[in-house]
Amino acid sequence: MIPVIKSMAPTFCGAENLMPLWWALALGACLGGNGSLVGASANLIVAGVAERAGHRIRFLPFMLMAFPMMILSIIIASVYMYLRFL
């Protein structure tokens, strides 16, 4: 996505006006992966470590707990983006 956003600089009248897009990409990529067990590599690592310790983390129960928290964190990030850049 980095080359795509960089190529949008002329449309946004310069690279300095791309800051909201960089923030949106960073927040979306980071927070969006927290909604499911396979959405982020950290989730898979923790699930593997937990399973070796005898605590199995199943996909659906994880998603039922993590998805609403992901939605809440994305809403908070969206409000931040709105207040910061608009």
PDB file of N, CA, C and O in Angstrom:
ATOM      1  N   MET A   1       0.812  -1.201   0.000  1.00  0.00           N
ATOM      2  CA  MET A   1       0.000   0.000   0.000  1.00  0.00           C
ATOM      3  C   MET A   1       0.855   1.265   0.000  1.00  0.00           C
ATOM      4  O   MET A   1       0.383   2.330  -0.398  1.00  0.00           O
ATOM      5  N   ILE A   2       2.101   1.157   0.441  1.00  0.00           N
ATOM      6  CA  ILE A   2       2.952   2.342   0.506  1.00  0.00           C
ATOM      7  C   ILE A   2       3.131   2.982  -0.868  1.00  0.00           C
ATOM      8  O   ILE A   2       2.977   4.197  -0.985  1.00  0.00           O
ATOM      9  N   PRO A   3       3.453   2.209  -1.921  1.00  0.00           N
ATOM     10  CA  PRO A   3       3.575   2.846  -3.236  1.00  0.00           C
ATOM     11  C   PRO A   3       2.260   3.470  -3.726  1.00  0.00           C
ATOM     12  O   PRO A   3       2.267   4.499  -4.403  1.00  0.00           O
ATOM     13  N   VAL A   4       1.147   2.845  -3.381  1.00  0.00           N
ATOM     14  CA  VAL A   4      -0.150   3.379  -3.801  1.00  0.00           C
ATOM     15  C   VAL A   4      -0.403   4.736  -3.148  1.00  0.00           C
ATOM     16  O   VAL A   4      -0.821   5.682  -3.815  1.00  0.00           O
ATOM     17  N   ILE A   5      -0.148   4.826  -1.845  1.00  0.00           N
ATOM     18  CA  ILE A   5      -0.375   6.098  -1.151  1.00  0.00           C
ATOM     19  C   ILE A   5       0.611   7.152  -1.639  1.00  0.00           C
ATOM     20  O   ILE A   5       0.237   8.310  -1.826  1.00  0.00           O
ATOM     21  N   LYS A   6       1.877   6.760  -1.849  1.00  0.00           N
ATOM     22  CA  LYS A   6       2.857   7.725  -2.360  1.00  0.00           C
ATOM     23  C   LYS A   6       2.454   8.246  -3.731  1.00  0.00           C
ATOM     24  O   LYS A   6       2.671   9.419  -4.037  1.00  0.00           O
ATOM     25  N   SER A   7       1.872   7.393  -4.554  1.00  0.00           N
ATOM     26  CA  SER A   7       1.471   7.831  -5.897  1.00  0.00           C
ATOM     27  C   SER A   7       0.274   8.773  -5.867  1.00  0.00           C
ATOM     28  O   SER A   7      -0.032   9.414  -6.873  1.00  0.00           O
ATOM     29  N   MET A   8      -0.403   8.865  -4.735  1.00  0.00           N
ATOM     30  CA  MET A   8      -1.555   9.751  -4.622  1.00  0.00           C
ATOM     31  C   MET A   8      -1.164  11.178  -4.240  1.00  0.00           C
ATOM     32  O   MET A   8      -2.029  12.050  -4.163  1.00  0.00           O
ATOM     33  N   ALA A   9       0.108  11.426  -4.003  1.00  0.00           N
ATOM     34  CA  ALA A   9       0.571  12.752  -3.567  1.00  0.00           C
ATOM     35  C   ALA A   9       0.151  13.880  -4.514  1.00  0.00           C
ATOM     36  O   ALA A   9      -0.309  14.915  -4.032  1.00  0.00           O
ATOM     37  N   PRO A  10       0.288  13.731  -5.843  1.00  0.00           N
ATOM     38  CA  PRO A  10      -0.150  14.830  -6.712  1.00  0.00           C
ATOM     39  C   PRO A  10      -1.652  15.125  -6.598  1.00  0.00           C
ATOM     40  O   PRO A  10      -2.069  16.278  -6.713  1.00  0.00           O
ATOM     41  N   THR A  11      -2.445  14.106  -6.379  1.00  0.00           N
ATOM     42  CA  THR A  11      -3.886  14.300  -6.236  1.00  0.00           C
ATOM     43  C   THR A  11      -4.225  15.082  -4.978  1.00  0.00           C
ATOM     44  O   THR A  11      -5.189  15.847  -4.952  1.00  0.00           O
ATOM     45  N   PHE A  12      -3.424  14.885  -3.928  1.00  0.00           N
ATOM     46  CA  PHE A  12      -3.665  15.552  -2.653  1.00  0.00           C
ATOM     47  C   PHE A  12      -2.835  16.829  -2.500  1.00  0.00           C
ATOM     48  O   PHE A  12      -2.699  17.346  -1.391  1.00  0.00           O
ATOM     49  N   CYS A  13      -2.284  17.338  -3.595  1.00  0.00           N
ATOM     50  CA  CYS A  13      -1.507  18.587  -3.611  1.00  0.00           C
ATOM     51  C   CYS A  13      -0.262  18.504  -2.734  1.00  0.00           C
ATOM     52  O   CYS A  13       0.043  19.450  -2.008  1.00  0.00           O
ATOM     53  N   GLY A  14       0.446  17.407  -2.791  1.00  0.00           N
ATOM     54  CA  GLY A  14       1.700  17.276  -2.071  1.00  0.00           C
ATOM     55  C   GLY A  14       1.690  16.167  -1.041  1.00  0.00           C
ATOM     56  O   GLY A  14       0.644  15.730  -0.561  1.00  0.00           O
ATOM     57  N   ALA A  15       2.914  15.723  -0.715  1.00  0.00           N
ATOM     58  CA  ALA A  15       3.062  14.599   0.208  1.00  0.00           C
ATOM     59  C   ALA A  15       2.646  14.950   1.624  1.00  0.00           C
ATOM     60  O   ALA A  15       2.236  14.066   2.376  1.00  0.00           O
ATOM     61  N   GLU A  16       2.739  16.224   2.011  1.00  0.00           N
ATOM     62  CA  GLU A  16       2.368  16.609   3.375  1.00  0.00           C
ATOM     63  C   GLU A  16       0.879  16.435   3.642  1.00  0.00           C
ATOM     64  O   GLU A  16       0.479  16.325   4.801  1.00  0.00           O
ATOM     65  N   ASN A  17       0.066  16.408   2.627  1.00  0.00           N
ATOM     66  CA  ASN A  17      -1.382  16.234   2.787  1.00  0.00           C
ATOM     67  C   ASN A  17      -1.801  14.762   2.845  1.00  0.00           C
ATOM     68  O   ASN A  17      -2.989  14.455   2.944  1.00  0.00           O
ATOM     69  N   LEU A  18      -0.835  13.868   2.785  1.00  0.00           N
ATOM     70  CA  LEU A  18      -1.135  12.432   2.841  1.00  0.00           C
ATOM     71  C   LEU A  18      -1.169  11.889   4.266  1.00  0.00           C
ATOM     72  O   LEU A  18      -1.455  10.708   4.462  1.00  0.00           O
ATOM     73  N   MET A  19      -0.886  12.717   5.254  1.00  0.00           N
ATOM     74  CA  MET A  19      -0.807  12.241   6.639  1.00  0.00           C
ATOM     75  C   MET A  19      -2.071  11.491   7.090  1.00  0.00           C
ATOM     76  O   MET A  19      -1.942  10.450   7.733  1.00  0.00           O
ATOM     77  N   PRO A  20      -3.290  11.974   6.781  1.00  0.00           N
ATOM     78  CA  PRO A  20      -4.470  11.196   7.193  1.00  0.00           C
ATOM     79  C   PRO A  20      -4.514   9.795   6.581  1.00  0.00           C
ATOM     80  O   PRO A  20      -4.983   8.856   7.225  1.00  0.00           O
ATOM     81  N   LEU A  21      -4.038   9.647   5.364  1.00  0.00           N
ATOM     82  CA  LEU A  21      -4.026   8.328   4.729  1.00  0.00           C
ATOM     83  C   LEU A  21      -3.020   7.401   5.402  1.00  0.00           C
ATOM     84  O   LEU A  21      -3.296   6.215   5.585  1.00  0.00           O
ATOM     85  N   TRP A  22      -1.857   7.931   5.771  1.00  0.00           N
ATOM     86  CA  TRP A  22      -0.866   7.110   6.475  1.00  0.00           C
ATOM     87  C   TRP A  22      -1.414   6.645   7.814  1.00  0.00           C
ATOM     88  O   TRP A  22      -1.247   5.484   8.187  1.00  0.00           O
ATOM     89  N   TRP A  23      -2.067   7.548   8.538  1.00  0.00           N
ATOM     90  CA  TRP A  23      -2.647   7.175   9.830  1.00  0.00           C
ATOM     91  C   TRP A  23      -3.752   6.138   9.651  1.00  0.00           C
ATOM     92  O   TRP A  23      -3.837   5.180  10.418  1.00  0.00           O
ATOM     93  N   ALA A  24      -4.590   6.328   8.647  1.00  0.00           N
ATOM     94  CA  ALA A  24      -5.681   5.383   8.403  1.00  0.00           C
ATOM     95  C   ALA A  24      -5.129   3.998   8.059  1.00  0.00           C
ATOM     96  O   ALA A  24      -5.658   2.984   8.515  1.00  0.00           O
ATOM     97  N   LEU A  25      -4.076   3.959   7.263  1.00  0.00           N
ATOM     98  CA  LEU A  25      -3.462   2.681   6.913  1.00  0.00           C
ATOM     99  C   LEU A  25      -2.867   2.011   8.151  1.00  0.00           C
ATOM    100  O   LEU A  25      -3.076   0.817   8.368  1.00  0.00           O
ATOM    101  N   ALA A  26      -2.137   2.763   8.953  1.00  0.00           N
ATOM    102  CA  ALA A  26      -1.498   2.194  10.142  1.00  0.00           C
ATOM    103  C   ALA A  26      -2.529   1.700  11.150  1.00  0.00           C
ATOM    104  O   ALA A  26      -2.419   0.584  11.659  1.00  0.00           O
ATOM    105  N   LEU A  27      -3.517   2.519  11.436  1.00  0.00           N
ATOM    106  CA  LEU A  27      -4.535   2.127  12.417  1.00  0.00           C
ATOM    107  C   LEU A  27      -5.388   0.973  11.909  1.00  0.00           C
ATOM    108  O   LEU A  27      -5.692   0.050  12.665  1.00  0.00           O
ATOM    109  N   GLY A  28      -5.775   1.014  10.645  1.00  0.00           N
ATOM    110  CA  GLY A  28      -6.597  -0.055  10.086  1.00  0.00           C
ATOM    111  C   GLY A  28      -5.878  -1.388  10.038  1.00  0.00           C
ATOM    112  O   GLY A  28      -6.461  -2.424  10.360  1.00  0.00           O
ATOM    113  N   ALA A  29      -4.613  -1.369   9.637  1.00  0.00           N
ATOM    114  CA  ALA A  29      -3.846  -2.608   9.558  1.00  0.00           C
ATOM    115  C   ALA A  29      -3.573  -3.178  10.942  1.00  0.00           C
ATOM    116  O   ALA A  29      -3.608  -4.392  11.142  1.00  0.00           O
ATOM    117  N   CYS A  30      -3.303  -2.300  11.889  1.00  0.00           N
ATOM    118  CA  CYS A  30      -2.981  -2.757  13.240  1.00  0.00           C
ATOM    119  C   CYS A  30      -4.229  -3.249  13.971  1.00  0.00           C
ATOM    120  O   CYS A  30      -4.238  -4.357  14.509  1.00  0.00           O
ATOM    121  N   LEU A  31      -5.257  -2.450  13.993  1.00  0.00           N
ATOM    122  CA  LEU A  31      -6.444  -2.773  14.779  1.00  0.00           C
ATOM    123  C   LEU A  31      -7.345  -3.792  14.090  1.00  0.00           C
ATOM    124  O   LEU A  31      -8.024  -4.568  14.763  1.00  0.00           O
ATOM    125  N   GLY A  32      -7.359  -3.800  12.782  1.00  0.00           N
ATOM    126  CA  GLY A  32      -8.228  -4.711  12.050  1.00  0.00           C
ATOM    127  C   GLY A  32      -7.864  -6.171  12.215  1.00  0.00           C
ATOM    128  O   GLY A  32      -8.727  -7.044  12.115  1.00  0.00           O
ATOM    129  N   GLY A  33      -6.599  -6.445  12.466  1.00  0.00           N
ATOM    130  CA  GLY A  33      -6.168  -7.824  12.630  1.00  0.00           C
ATOM    131  C   GLY A  33      -6.548  -8.433  13.966  1.00  0.00           C
ATOM    132  O   GLY A  33      -6.418  -9.642  14.158  1.00  0.00           O
ATOM    133  N   ASN A  34      -7.012  -7.615  14.883  1.00  0.00           N
ATOM    134  CA  ASN A  34      -7.330  -8.115  16.213  1.00  0.00           C
ATOM    135  C   ASN A  34      -8.697  -8.790  16.296  1.00  0.00           C
ATOM    136  O   ASN A  34      -9.055  -9.311  17.353  1.00  0.00           O
ATOM    137  N   GLY A  35      -9.454  -8.794  15.229  1.00  0.00           N
ATOM    138  CA  GLY A  35     -10.807  -9.318  15.268  1.00  0.00           C
ATOM    139  C   GLY A  35     -10.924 -10.827  15.169  1.00  0.00           C
ATOM    140  O   GLY A  35     -11.954 -11.389  15.540  1.00  0.00           O
ATOM    141  N   SER A  36      -9.897 -11.490  14.680  1.00  0.00           N
ATOM    142  CA  SER A  36      -9.969 -12.942  14.577  1.00  0.00           C
ATOM    143  C   SER A  36      -8.616 -13.548  14.953  1.00  0.00           C
ATOM    144  O   SER A  36      -7.606 -12.847  15.032  1.00  0.00           O
ATOM    145  N   LEU A  37      -8.616 -14.825  15.177  1.00  0.00           N
ATOM    146  CA  LEU A  37      -7.407 -15.513  15.603  1.00  0.00           C
ATOM    147  C   LEU A  37      -6.338 -15.488  14.520  1.00  0.00           C
ATOM    148  O   LEU A  37      -5.150 -15.412  14.835  1.00  0.00           O
ATOM    149  N   VAL A  38      -6.731 -15.548  13.259  1.00  0.00           N
ATOM    150  CA  VAL A  38      -5.761 -15.561  12.165  1.00  0.00           C
ATOM    151  C   VAL A  38      -5.553 -14.181  11.561  1.00  0.00           C
ATOM    152  O   VAL A  38      -4.857 -14.047  10.555  1.00  0.00           O
ATOM    153  N   GLY A  39      -6.147 -13.152  12.160  1.00  0.00           N
ATOM    154  CA  GLY A  39      -6.028 -11.804  11.618  1.00  0.00           C
ATOM    155  C   GLY A  39      -4.688 -11.150  11.866  1.00  0.00           C
ATOM    156  O   GLY A  39      -4.280 -10.267  11.111  1.00  0.00           O
ATOM    157  N   ALA A  40      -4.002 -11.564  12.900  1.00  0.00           N
ATOM    158  CA  ALA A  40      -2.691 -10.996  13.221  1.00  0.00           C
ATOM    159  C   ALA A  40      -1.744 -12.118  13.622  1.00  0.00           C
ATOM    160  O   ALA A  40      -2.149 -13.091  14.257  1.00  0.00           O
ATOM    161  N   SER A  41      -0.495 -11.971  13.249  1.00  0.00           N
ATOM    162  CA  SER A  41       0.475 -13.014  13.566  1.00  0.00           C
ATOM    163  C   SER A  41       0.676 -13.151  15.076  1.00  0.00           C
ATOM    164  O   SER A  41       0.943 -14.251  15.560  1.00  0.00           O
ATOM    165  N   ALA A  42       0.554 -12.071  15.817  1.00  0.00           N
ATOM    166  CA  ALA A  42       0.697 -12.150  17.274  1.00  0.00           C
ATOM    167  C   ALA A  42      -0.379 -13.051  17.883  1.00  0.00           C
ATOM    168  O   ALA A  42      -0.114 -13.772  18.845  1.00  0.00           O
ATOM    169  N   ASN A  43      -1.579 -13.010  17.330  1.00  0.00           N
ATOM    170  CA  ASN A  43      -2.652 -13.862  17.827  1.00  0.00           C
ATOM    171  C   ASN A  43      -2.304 -15.342  17.639  1.00  0.00           C
ATOM    172  O   ASN A  43      -2.547 -16.162  18.524  1.00  0.00           O
ATOM    173  N   LEU A  44      -1.742 -15.669  16.496  1.00  0.00           N
ATOM    174  CA  LEU A  44      -1.365 -17.057  16.225  1.00  0.00           C
ATOM    175  C   LEU A  44      -0.229 -17.515  17.138  1.00  0.00           C
ATOM    176  O   LEU A  44      -0.215 -18.657  17.597  1.00  0.00           O
ATOM    177  N   ILE A  45       0.711 -16.626  17.394  1.00  0.00           N
ATOM    178  CA  ILE A  45       1.826 -16.984  18.277  1.00  0.00           C
ATOM    179  C   ILE A  45       1.321 -17.251  19.685  1.00  0.00           C
ATOM    180  O   ILE A  45       1.704 -18.240  20.310  1.00  0.00           O
ATOM    181  N   VAL A  46       0.458 -16.368  20.185  1.00  0.00           N
ATOM    182  CA  VAL A  46      -0.086 -16.557  21.530  1.00  0.00           C
ATOM    183  C   VAL A  46      -0.916 -17.835  21.599  1.00  0.00           C
ATOM    184  O   VAL A  46      -0.853 -18.557  22.593  1.00  0.00           O
ATOM    185  N   ALA A  47      -1.690 -18.121  20.561  1.00  0.00           N
ATOM    186  CA  ALA A  47      -2.489 -19.350  20.545  1.00  0.00           C
ATOM    187  C   ALA A  47      -1.592 -20.580  20.573  1.00  0.00           C
ATOM    188  O   ALA A  47      -1.915 -21.564  21.238  1.00  0.00           O
ATOM    189  N   GLY A  48      -0.471 -20.538  19.858  1.00  0.00           N
ATOM    190  CA  GLY A  48       0.461 -21.656  19.863  1.00  0.00           C
ATOM    191  C   GLY A  48       1.125 -21.850  21.216  1.00  0.00           C
ATOM    192  O   GLY A  48       1.260 -22.977  21.692  1.00  0.00           O
ATOM    193  N   VAL A  49       1.538 -20.755  21.831  1.00  0.00           N
ATOM    194  CA  VAL A  49       2.162 -20.834  23.156  1.00  0.00           C
ATOM    195  C   VAL A  49       1.151 -21.338  24.182  1.00  0.00           C
ATOM    196  O   VAL A  49       1.484 -22.162  25.034  1.00  0.00           O
ATOM    197  N   ALA A  50      -0.078 -20.845  24.101  1.00  0.00           N
ATOM    198  CA  ALA A  50      -1.116 -21.280  25.042  1.00  0.00           C
ATOM    199  C   ALA A  50      -1.425 -22.762  24.869  1.00  0.00           C
ATOM    200  O   ALA A  50      -1.636 -23.477  25.849  1.00  0.00           O
ATOM    201  N   GLU A  51      -1.452 -23.219  23.625  1.00  0.00           N
ATOM    202  CA  GLU A  51      -1.741 -24.638  23.390  1.00  0.00           C
ATOM    203  C   GLU A  51      -0.625 -25.522  23.933  1.00  0.00           C
ATOM    204  O   GLU A  51      -0.896 -26.595  24.473  1.00  0.00           O
ATOM    205  N   ARG A  52       0.624 -25.089  23.796  1.00  0.00           N
ATOM    206  CA  ARG A  52       1.731 -25.856  24.361  1.00  0.00           C
ATOM    207  C   ARG A  52       1.659 -25.908  25.884  1.00  0.00           C
ATOM    208  O   ARG A  52       2.142 -26.854  26.506  1.00  0.00           O
ATOM    209  N   ALA A  53       1.048 -24.879  26.478  1.00  0.00           N
ATOM    210  CA  ALA A  53       0.901 -24.845  27.937  1.00  0.00           C
ATOM    211  C   ALA A  53      -0.360 -25.566  28.392  1.00  0.00           C
ATOM    212  O   ALA A  53      -0.645 -25.626  29.588  1.00  0.00           O
ATOM    213  N   GLY A  54      -1.117 -26.114  27.444  1.00  0.00           N
ATOM    214  CA  GLY A  54      -2.298 -26.890  27.798  1.00  0.00           C
ATOM    215  C   GLY A  54      -3.605 -26.121  27.773  1.00  0.00           C
ATOM    216  O   GLY A  54      -4.628 -26.626  28.235  1.00  0.00           O
ATOM    217  N   HIS A  55      -3.585 -24.903  27.239  1.00  0.00           N
ATOM    218  CA  HIS A  55      -4.798 -24.085  27.149  1.00  0.00           C
ATOM    219  C   HIS A  55      -5.110 -23.839  25.681  1.00  0.00           C
ATOM    220  O   HIS A  55      -4.468 -23.017  25.026  1.00  0.00           O
ATOM    221  N   ARG A  56      -6.092 -24.551  25.178  1.00  0.00           N
ATOM    222  CA  ARG A  56      -6.439 -24.410  23.761  1.00  0.00           C
ATOM    223  C   ARG A  56      -7.321 -23.194  23.569  1.00  0.00           C
ATOM    224  O   ARG A  56      -8.298 -23.005  24.294  1.00  0.00           O
ATOM    225  N   ILE A  57      -6.976 -22.371  22.591  1.00  0.00           N
ATOM    226  CA  ILE A  57      -7.782 -21.207  22.222  1.00  0.00           C
ATOM    227  C   ILE A  57      -8.476 -21.558  20.912  1.00  0.00           C
ATOM    228  O   ILE A  57      -7.822 -21.761  19.889  1.00  0.00           O
ATOM    229  N   ARG A  58      -9.789 -21.626  20.948  1.00  0.00           N
ATOM    230  CA  ARG A  58     -10.564 -22.010  19.772  1.00  0.00           C
ATOM    231  C   ARG A  58     -10.943 -20.764  18.979  1.00  0.00           C
ATOM    232  O   ARG A  58     -11.062 -19.673  19.536  1.00  0.00           O
ATOM    233  N   PHE A  59     -11.132 -20.940  17.667  1.00  0.00           N
ATOM    234  CA  PHE A  59     -11.346 -19.826  16.757  1.00  0.00           C
ATOM    235  C   PHE A  59     -12.635 -19.055  17.068  1.00  0.00           C
ATOM    236  O   PHE A  59     -12.596 -17.840  17.257  1.00  0.00           O
ATOM    237  N   LEU A  60     -13.759 -19.744  17.122  1.00  0.00           N
ATOM    238  CA  LEU A  60     -15.042 -19.057  17.274  1.00  0.00           C
ATOM    239  C   LEU A  60     -15.190 -18.352  18.626  1.00  0.00           C
ATOM    240  O   LEU A  60     -15.621 -17.199  18.648  1.00  0.00           O
ATOM    241  N   PRO A  61     -14.856 -18.988  19.752  1.00  0.00           N
ATOM    242  CA  PRO A  61     -14.937 -18.241  21.011  1.00  0.00           C
ATOM    243  C   PRO A  61     -14.012 -17.022  21.039  1.00  0.00           C
ATOM    244  O   PRO A  61     -14.358 -15.982  21.598  1.00  0.00           O
ATOM    245  N   PHE A  62     -12.828 -17.164  20.426  1.00  0.00           N
ATOM    246  CA  PHE A  62     -11.917 -16.020  20.346  1.00  0.00           C
ATOM    247  C   PHE A  62     -12.556 -14.893  19.553  1.00  0.00           C
ATOM    248  O   PHE A  62     -12.526 -13.734  19.967  1.00  0.00           O
ATOM    249  N   MET A  63     -13.134 -15.242  18.408  1.00  0.00           N
ATOM    250  CA  MET A  63     -13.728 -14.223  17.545  1.00  0.00           C
ATOM    251  C   MET A  63     -14.942 -13.571  18.205  1.00  0.00           C
ATOM    252  O   MET A  63     -15.159 -12.369  18.053  1.00  0.00           O
ATOM    253  N   LEU A  64     -15.729 -14.355  18.932  1.00  0.00           N
ATOM    254  CA  LEU A  64     -16.900 -13.779  19.597  1.00  0.00           C
ATOM    255  C   LEU A  64     -16.501 -12.756  20.660  1.00  0.00           C
ATOM    256  O   LEU A  64     -17.259 -11.826  20.934  1.00  0.00           O
ATOM    257  N   MET A  65     -15.334 -12.916  21.254  1.00  0.00           N
ATOM    258  CA  MET A  65     -14.869 -11.945  22.234  1.00  0.00           C
ATOM    259  C   MET A  65     -14.069 -10.819  21.584  1.00  0.00           C
ATOM    260  O   MET A  65     -14.206  -9.658  21.971  1.00  0.00           O
ATOM    261  N   ALA A  66     -13.240 -11.153  20.604  1.00  0.00           N
ATOM    262  CA  ALA A  66     -12.310 -10.174  20.037  1.00  0.00           C
ATOM    263  C   ALA A  66     -12.968  -9.243  19.019  1.00  0.00           C
ATOM    264  O   ALA A  66     -12.601  -8.072  18.926  1.00  0.00           O
ATOM    265  N   PHE A  67     -13.927  -9.748  18.263  1.00  0.00           N
ATOM    266  CA  PHE A  67     -14.512  -8.923  17.199  1.00  0.00           C
ATOM    267  C   PHE A  67     -15.205  -7.670  17.736  1.00  0.00           C
ATOM    268  O   PHE A  67     -14.984  -6.588  17.190  1.00  0.00           O
ATOM    269  N   PRO A  68     -16.033  -7.767  18.782  1.00  0.00           N
ATOM    270  CA  PRO A  68     -16.624  -6.531  19.311  1.00  0.00           C
ATOM    271  C   PRO A  68     -15.584  -5.547  19.844  1.00  0.00           C
ATOM    272  O   PRO A  68     -15.750  -4.335  19.701  1.00  0.00           O
ATOM    273  N   MET A  69     -14.513  -6.057  20.458  1.00  0.00           N
ATOM    274  CA  MET A  69     -13.462  -5.162  20.929  1.00  0.00           C
ATOM    275  C   MET A  69     -12.732  -4.508  19.768  1.00  0.00           C
ATOM    276  O   MET A  69     -12.329  -3.349  19.859  1.00  0.00           O
ATOM    277  N   MET A  70     -12.558  -5.253  18.663  1.00  0.00           N
ATOM    278  CA  MET A  70     -11.939  -4.672  17.479  1.00  0.00           C
ATOM    279  C   MET A  70     -12.810  -3.569  16.906  1.00  0.00           C
ATOM    280  O   MET A  70     -12.307  -2.511  16.528  1.00  0.00           O
ATOM    281  N   ILE A  71     -14.117  -3.810  16.840  1.00  0.00           N
ATOM    282  CA  ILE A  71     -15.029  -2.782  16.334  1.00  0.00           C
ATOM    283  C   ILE A  71     -14.956  -1.535  17.206  1.00  0.00           C
ATOM    284  O   ILE A  71     -14.913  -0.420  16.688  1.00  0.00           O
ATOM    285  N   LEU A  72     -14.943  -1.713  18.522  1.00  0.00           N
ATOM    286  CA  LEU A  72     -14.841  -0.576  19.431  1.00  0.00           C
ATOM    287  C   LEU A  72     -13.535   0.183  19.235  1.00  0.00           C
ATOM    288  O   LEU A  72     -13.538   1.413  19.211  1.00  0.00           O
ATOM    289  N   SER A  73     -12.430  -0.524  19.095  1.00  0.00           N
ATOM    290  CA  SER A  73     -11.155   0.163  18.901  1.00  0.00           C
ATOM    291  C   SER A  73     -11.104   0.882  17.561  1.00  0.00           C
ATOM    292  O   SER A  73     -10.493   1.946  17.463  1.00  0.00           O
ATOM    293  N   ILE A  74     -11.727   0.333  16.532  1.00  0.00           N
ATOM    294  CA  ILE A  74     -11.763   1.010  15.235  1.00  0.00           C
ATOM    295  C   ILE A  74     -12.658   2.244  15.300  1.00  0.00           C
ATOM    296  O   ILE A  74     -12.352   3.261  14.678  1.00  0.00           O
ATOM    297  N   ILE A  75     -13.747   2.166  16.039  1.00  0.00           N
ATOM    298  CA  ILE A  75     -14.606   3.346  16.217  1.00  0.00           C
ATOM    299  C   ILE A  75     -13.836   4.444  16.939  1.00  0.00           C
ATOM    300  O   ILE A  75     -13.910   5.609  16.550  1.00  0.00           O
ATOM    301  N   ILE A  76     -13.102   4.086  17.981  1.00  0.00           N
ATOM    302  CA  ILE A  76     -12.303   5.082  18.702  1.00  0.00           C
ATOM    303  C   ILE A  76     -11.248   5.692  17.776  1.00  0.00           C
ATOM    304  O   ILE A  76     -11.038   6.905  17.786  1.00  0.00           O
ATOM    305  N   ALA A  77     -10.585   4.852  16.980  1.00  0.00           N
ATOM    306  CA  ALA A  77      -9.588   5.357  16.038  1.00  0.00           C
ATOM    307  C   ALA A  77     -10.228   6.251  14.979  1.00  0.00           C
ATOM    308  O   ALA A  77      -9.627   7.240  14.560  1.00  0.00           O
ATOM    309  N   SER A  78     -11.433   5.914  14.546  1.00  0.00           N
ATOM    310  CA  SER A  78     -12.124   6.737  13.553  1.00  0.00           C
ATOM    311  C   SER A  78     -12.500   8.097  14.130  1.00  0.00           C
ATOM    312  O   SER A  78     -12.390   9.117  13.450  1.00  0.00           O
ATOM    313  N   VAL A  79     -12.939   8.107  15.372  1.00  0.00           N
ATOM    314  CA  VAL A  79     -13.257   9.379  16.029  1.00  0.00           C
ATOM    315  C   VAL A  79     -11.992  10.213  16.169  1.00  0.00           C
ATOM    316  O   VAL A  79     -12.016  11.420  15.929  1.00  0.00           O
ATOM    317  N   TYR A  80     -10.892   9.585  16.552  1.00  0.00           N
ATOM    318  CA  TYR A  80      -9.616  10.295  16.638  1.00  0.00           C
ATOM    319  C   TYR A  80      -9.239  10.889  15.277  1.00  0.00           C
ATOM    320  O   TYR A  80      -8.855  12.055  15.186  1.00  0.00           O
ATOM    321  N   MET A  81      -9.351  10.082  14.230  1.00  0.00           N
ATOM    322  CA  MET A  81      -9.002  10.579  12.884  1.00  0.00           C
ATOM    323  C   MET A  81      -9.881  11.738  12.493  1.00  0.00           C
ATOM    324  O   MET A  81      -9.406  12.726  11.933  1.00  0.00           O
ATOM    325  N   TYR A  82     -11.166  11.625  12.786  1.00  0.00           N
ATOM    326  CA  TYR A  82     -12.096  12.702  12.445  1.00  0.00           C
ATOM    327  C   TYR A  82     -11.726  13.985  13.187  1.00  0.00           C
ATOM    328  O   TYR A  82     -11.663  15.054  12.580  1.00  0.00           O
ATOM    329  N   LEU A  83     -11.485  13.887  14.477  1.00  0.00           N
ATOM    330  CA  LEU A  83     -11.176  15.079  15.270  1.00  0.00           C
ATOM    331  C   LEU A  83      -9.790  15.646  14.927  1.00  0.00           C
ATOM    332  O   LEU A  83      -9.587  16.859  14.981  1.00  0.00           O
ATOM    333  N   ARG A  84      -8.867  14.797  14.587  1.00  0.00           N
ATOM    334  CA  ARG A  84      -7.494  15.238  14.315  1.00  0.00           C
ATOM    335  C   ARG A  84      -7.343  15.856  12.942  1.00  0.00           C
ATOM    336  O   ARG A  84      -6.629  16.848  12.792  1.00  0.00           O
ATOM    337  N   PHE A  85      -8.004  15.292  11.921  1.00  0.00           N
ATOM    338  CA  PHE A  85      -7.719  15.700  10.555  1.00  0.00           C
ATOM    339  C   PHE A  85      -8.858  16.401   9.829  1.00  0.00           C
ATOM    340  O   PHE A  85      -8.640  16.940   8.744  1.00  0.00           O
ATOM    341  N   LEU A  86     -10.054  16.413  10.383  1.00  0.00           N
ATOM    342  CA  LEU A  86     -11.150  17.110   9.677  1.00  0.00           C
ATOM    343  C   LEU A  86     -11.577  18.351  10.385  1.00  0.00           C
ATOM    344  O   LEU A  86     -12.482  19.045   9.923  1.00  0.00           O
TER     345      LEU A  86
END
